């Protein structure tokens, strides 16, 4: 079977988000290269460069699983436009071991009313490098004895190289603007040193059909990073009481699974993606401002293998979006006796396009 490469992303982002994509401030998980045939690892030992571009626009507001459609209808929605480029360098040491380094470059625009004068839409921006990740990977089964399937484990460290105090101007009226930290969703980093754990697995059912599964978790022991959420104003007594006056440093995770259908050098993929920023962390405290939530997406994709280059495109499309209750929400609920859940903006889809180069 041809050597196939699968690139794993979070936004962001994502989002991104990522949703996960949008105001639920999941940072990029980086470009992790997983080869779909561990038995060929020794033949390709050396260096590999991975690049991944991700874009999304978040604008649909949710409280838990309820969409506040009136936000878009009235024009009061918050819009995040996120662009990120993940650069990853992988060193294959032998048939079982590899090392990877990933650095994202992020550019985001956030457009809103409420963060400014409440009447006129303005934008804040962020641009720069994000948090770097360094990881080690090992195929757990002997590739020579298990050519049809394998499991890869990865452990790494996430370094706070991204600016988590990034500032831009907020417009209070026609003549006044204040320089202050931008919203958590477009900060370049989270301010914490974290540990990452990964599981990548595959099984070749036949020469043309295979299945895959991946799991990624970022553990951030630091509870808060000290950055104010007041956008240059004085934090309210209520926000101080519930802890939302300062940004948290949350955990995050991603799960992917699906099937691949190969036709010579072309592979079509059909799978799902679950990206989550949990309300509670595995280690350390969970207070401070965060927009916890998850997005479950259908994830179609296409991959094409050239001689030394692999090109791919994956477009996760949102099926389920849920902005869950944060720790400050829970504290506010106890203090007031009224259940409180904040909102978050999610994207409909994200676009992931990338290339893998064997050096």
Secondary structure, DSSP 8 states (H G I E B T S, - for coil): ----EEEE---TTS-SB---BBSS-------EEEES-GGGTGGG-EEEEEEEEEEEEEEEEEEBTEE-THHHHHT---EEEEEEEEEEEEEE-SSSEEEEEEEEEEEEEEEESTTTTSSS-EEEEEEEE--EEEEEEEESS-TTT-TTEEEEEEEEEEE--S-TT-EEEEESSSS-EEEEE--GGG-S--S--EEEEEEEEEEESSSSEEEEEEEEEEEE---EEEEESSTTS---HHHHHHTTTEEE---EEEEEEEEEEEETTEEEEEEEEEEEE-SS-SSS---SB---EEEEEEEEEEEEE-SSEEEEEEEEEEEEEEE---HHHHHHHHHHSS-----EEEEEEEEEEEEEEE-
